[in-house]
Amino acid sequence: MTLQAITYAGRTAATASPRRFFLADHIDQRAPEDPERTFVILMCCCARDILTGHLPGPYSDSAARAYAAAALIPTEVLERPAPAGDRRLAHGLGVPLAELHAARADHAARAHTR
């Protein structure tokens, strides 16, 4: 069985195989609706898609973060100026605030190079 380690916020957060994933205790013990837990699970989905050949590899945590952000943050949100209530927006989207900021920065960088 092939396992892919998933690192989030500087710590191993999970491992993924082509058929299942295993969350590290510090992620698994979070509430089901916790944004970081959801984000890590989506990173596991990215690893699964690479391991099964549905996405090109190799796996990287940065690609998995982009995959998770794309699943949670509508492009329309990234195209608009950041509202004063970014914390509320992140909460409403169910995404960690730091990931909303990172997605905005990535989107702006891609728009700038076009």
C-alpha positions as CSV (number, residue, x, y, z in Angstrom):
1,M,0.0,0.0,0.0
2,T,1.3,3.4,-0.9
3,L,0.9,6.1,1.7
4,Q,1.4,9.9,1.2
5,A,2.2,12.0,4.2
6,I,0.2,15.2,4.4
7,T,1.8,18.2,6.2
8,Y,-0.2,21.2,7.4
9,A,1.0,24.1,9.4
10,G,4.4,22.5,9.9
11,R,3.2,19.2,11.3
12,T,2.2,15.9,9.9
13,A,-1.6,16.1,9.7
14,A,-2.5,12.9,7.9
15,T,-1.5,10.1,5.6
16,A,-3.5,9.2,2.5
17,S,-3.7,6.0,0.4
18,P,-5.5,5.5,-2.9
19,R,-8.6,4.3,-0.9
20,R,-8.5,6.0,2.5
21,F,-6.9,8.6,4.7
22,F,-5.8,8.6,8.4
23,L,-5.8,11.9,10.3
24,A,-3.2,12.6,13.0
25,D,-4.7,12.8,16.5
26,H,-4.3,16.6,16.7
27,I,-6.5,16.9,13.6
28,D,-8.9,14.0,14.2
29,Q,-9.8,15.3,17.6
30,R,-11.1,18.6,16.2
31,A,-14.9,19.0,15.7
32,P,-16.2,17.7,12.4
33,E,-17.0,21.3,11.2
34,D,-13.5,22.6,12.2
35,P,-12.0,24.5,9.1
36,E,-8.5,23.1,9.6
37,R,-9.9,19.5,9.8
38,T,-11.9,20.1,6.6
39,F,-8.9,21.6,4.9
40,V,-6.7,18.7,5.7
41,I,-9.3,16.2,4.6
42,L,-9.4,18.0,1.2
43,M,-5.6,17.9,1.0
44,C,-6.0,14.1,1.5
45,C,-8.4,14.1,-1.4
46,C,-5.8,15.7,-3.6
47,A,-3.2,13.0,-2.5
48,R,-5.8,10.3,-3.4
49,D,-6.4,11.9,-6.8
50,I,-2.7,11.9,-7.5
51,L,-2.2,8.3,-6.2
52,T,-5.0,7.0,-8.4
53,G,-3.8,8.9,-11.5
54,H,-6.7,11.3,-11.7
55,L,-4.3,14.2,-11.3
56,P,-0.7,14.4,-12.4
57,G,1.9,14.0,-9.7
58,P,4.1,14.2,-7.8
59,Y,2.2,15.2,-4.7
60,S,3.2,18.4,-2.9
61,D,1.6,20.0,0.1
62,S,1.4,23.3,-1.8
63,A,-0.5,21.7,-4.6
64,A,-2.8,20.0,-2.1
65,R,-3.4,23.4,-0.3
66,A,-4.3,24.9,-3.7
67,Y,-6.7,22.0,-4.3
68,A,-8.4,22.4,-0.9
69,A,-8.6,26.2,-1.3
70,A,-10.2,25.8,-4.8
71,A,-12.8,23.4,-3.3
72,L,-13.7,25.8,-0.5
73,I,-13.2,29.3,-1.9
74,P,-15.3,30.5,-4.9
75,T,-13.2,32.4,-7.5
76,E,-15.7,35.3,-7.2
77,V,-14.6,35.8,-3.6
78,L,-10.9,36.0,-4.7
79,E,-11.7,38.5,-7.5
80,R,-13.3,41.1,-5.2
81,P,-11.4,43.4,-2.9
82,A,-10.9,41.9,0.6
83,P,-13.7,42.9,2.9
84,A,-13.1,44.3,6.3
85,G,-14.7,41.2,7.7
86,D,-12.3,38.6,6.4
87,R,-12.6,36.6,9.6
88,R,-16.3,36.3,9.2
89,L,-15.9,35.4,5.5
90,A,-13.4,32.7,6.3
91,H,-15.8,31.3,9.0
92,G,-18.7,31.4,6.5
93,L,-16.7,29.5,3.9
94,G,-15.4,27.0,6.5
95,V,-11.8,27.8,5.6
96,P,-8.9,28.7,7.8
97,L,-8.3,32.5,7.7
98,A,-4.7,32.0,6.8
99,E,-5.7,29.9,3.8
100,L,-8.2,32.6,2.6
101,H,-5.3,35.1,2.8
102,A,-3.0,32.7,0.9
103,A,-5.6,32.0,-1.8
104,R,-6.1,35.8,-2.2
105,A,-2.3,36.3,-2.6
106,D,-2.0,33.4,-5.1
107,H,-4.9,34.7,-7.1
108,A,-3.5,38.2,-7.2
109,A,-0.1,36.9,-8.3
110,R,-1.6,34.8,-11.1
111,A,-3.7,37.8,-12.2
112,H,-0.6,40.0,-12.2
113,T,1.4,37.7,-14.5
114,R,-1.4,37.4,-17.1
